[in-house]
C-alpha cells in the first residue's frame, strides 16, 4: 500500500520535474529548435552523414566590380553556369565557348556570393565572389592551375557525369 502511494505521488510530481528538463533539451511541443548560429552545416532533422573535408571542393576567390568586366578562361567549353545571387551577372563571350565574362550587377554589393561552372570535359569550378572597387585580377586563365603531369588534371576537378538525351 505504501509503495502504491509513493508511486502515485511520483506520477503526480513527475510532470513538475520533467517539464523544465524537457524545455531545456528542446523536446517540448512539436517545434524543432533552430540550428545554432554559426553552424558547421552538420545540423539536420534526419539521419545524415557528414561530408568529409576531402570531398569538398574549395572555391577560388574572385573580386568583381561594376565598371569593369572580369574574364575567366577555362580549359574547355563551358556547359553550365550558376550564379549565387542577382548581385553578379555572367555570360559566355561571343565566339569563345571557354571564356566567361563576370561583372557586378549591383554597385558596392556587400554580401559575398558564389558561382559554379561546369565545363564540357567534366571539370567543376567553384568561386566565392565579392565586390572590390579596383580588382587586381581582371583576366584569369584556369589552364594555369592544371597539374603539369600526365593527364593535366586540375586540383579542383570533380568528375561528374552529364547524361545526354
For each residue, the residues with C-beta under 8 A, 3 or more apart:
1: 4 5
2: 5 6
3: 6 7
4: 1 7 8
5: 1 2 8 9
6: 2 3 9 10
7: 3 4 10 11
8: 4 5 11 12
9: 5 6 12 13
10: 6 7 13 14
11: 7 8 14
12: 8 9
13: 9 10 16 17
14: 10 11 17 18
15: 18 19
16: 13 19
17: 13 14 20 21
18: 14 15 21 22
19: 15 16 22 23 28
20: 17 23 24
21: 17 18 24 25
22: 18 19 25 27 28
23: 19 20 26 28
24: 20 21
25: 21 22
26: 23 32 33
27: 22
28: 19 22 23
29:
30:
31:
32: 26 45
33: 26
34:
35: 39 43
36: 39 43
37:
38:
39: 35 36 42 43
40: 43
41: 51
42: 39 48 50
43: 35 36 39 40
44: 48
45: 32
46:
47:
48: 42 44
49:
50: 42
51: 41 55 56
52: 55 56
53: 56
54:
55: 51 52
56: 51 52 53
57: 124 126 156 158
58: 126 156
59: 114 126 127 128
60: 125 126 127 128 156
61: 127 128 130
62: 70 72 102 115 127 128 129 130 137 140
63: 70 129 130 131 132 135 136 137
64: 70 88 102 103 104 129 130 131 132 135
65: 68 103 104 131 132 133 134 135
66: 103 104 106 107 108 131
67:
68: 65 103 135 138
69: 101 102 103 138
70: 62 63 64 101 102 103 135 137 138 139 140
71: 93 99 100 101 102 138 139 140
72: 62 99 100 102 117 139 140 142
73: 98 99 139 140 141 142 143
74: 77 78 98 99 100 117 119 123 125 142 143
75: 98 119 121 123 142 143 146 152 154
76: 98 119 120 121 123
77: 74 97 98 119 120
78: 74 81 92 97 98 100 117 118 119 120
79: 118 119 120 162
80: 116 117 118
81: 78 90 92 100 115 116 117 118
82: 115 116 117
83: 86 88 89 90 113 115
84: 88 113 114 115 129
85: 88 111 113
86: 83 105 106
87: 104 105 106 109 111 113 131
88: 64 83 84 85 102 103 104 105 113 115 129
89: 83 102 103 104 105
90: 81 83 100 101 102 103 115
91: 100 101
92: 78 81 96 97 99 100 101
93: 71 96 99 100 101
94:
95:
96: 92 93 99
97: 77 78 92
98: 73 74 75 76 77 78 119
99: 71 72 73 74 92 93 96
100: 71 72 74 78 81 90 91 92 93 117
101: 69 70 71 90 91 92 93
102: 62 64 69 70 71 72 88 89 90 115 129
103: 64 65 66 68 69 70 88 89 90
104: 64 65 66 87 88 89 107 109 131
105: 86 87 88 89
106: 66 86 87 109
107: 66 104
108: 66 131 133
109: 87 104 106 113 131
110: 131
111: 85 87
112: 128 129 130
113: 83 84 85 87 88 109 128 129 130
114: 59 84 126 127 128 129
115: 62 81 82 83 84 88 90 102 126 127 129
116: 80 81 82 124 125 126 127
117: 72 74 78 80 81 82 100 124 125 127
118: 78 79 80 81 122 123 124 125 160 162
119: 74 75 76 77 78 79 98 122 123 124 125
120: 76 77 78 79
121: 75 76
122: 118 119 157 159 160 161 162
123: 74 75 76 118 119 154 156 157 158
124: 57 116 117 118 119 156 157 158 160
125: 60 74 116 117 118 119 142 156
126: 57 58 59 60 114 115 116 156
127: 59 60 61 62 114 115 116 117
128: 59 60 61 62 112 113 114
129: 62 63 64 84 88 102 112 113 114 115
130: 61 62 63 64 112 113
131: 63 64 65 66 87 104 108 109 110
132: 63 64 65 135 136
133: 65 108
134: 65
135: 63 64 65 68 70 132 138
136: 63 132
137: 62 63 70 140
138: 68 69 70 71 135
139: 70 71 72 73
140: 62 70 71 72 73 137
141: 73 144
142: 72 73 74 75 125 145 146 154
143: 73 74 75 146
144: 141
145: 142 154 155 156
146: 75 142 143 152 153 154
147: 151 152 153 154 155
148: 152
149: 152
150:
151: 147
152: 75 146 147 148 149
153: 146 147 157
154: 75 123 142 145 146 147 157
155: 145 147
156: 57 58 60 123 124 125 126 145
157: 122 123 124 153 154
158: 57 123 124
159: 122
160: 118 122 124
161: 122
162: 79 118 122
163:
164:
165:
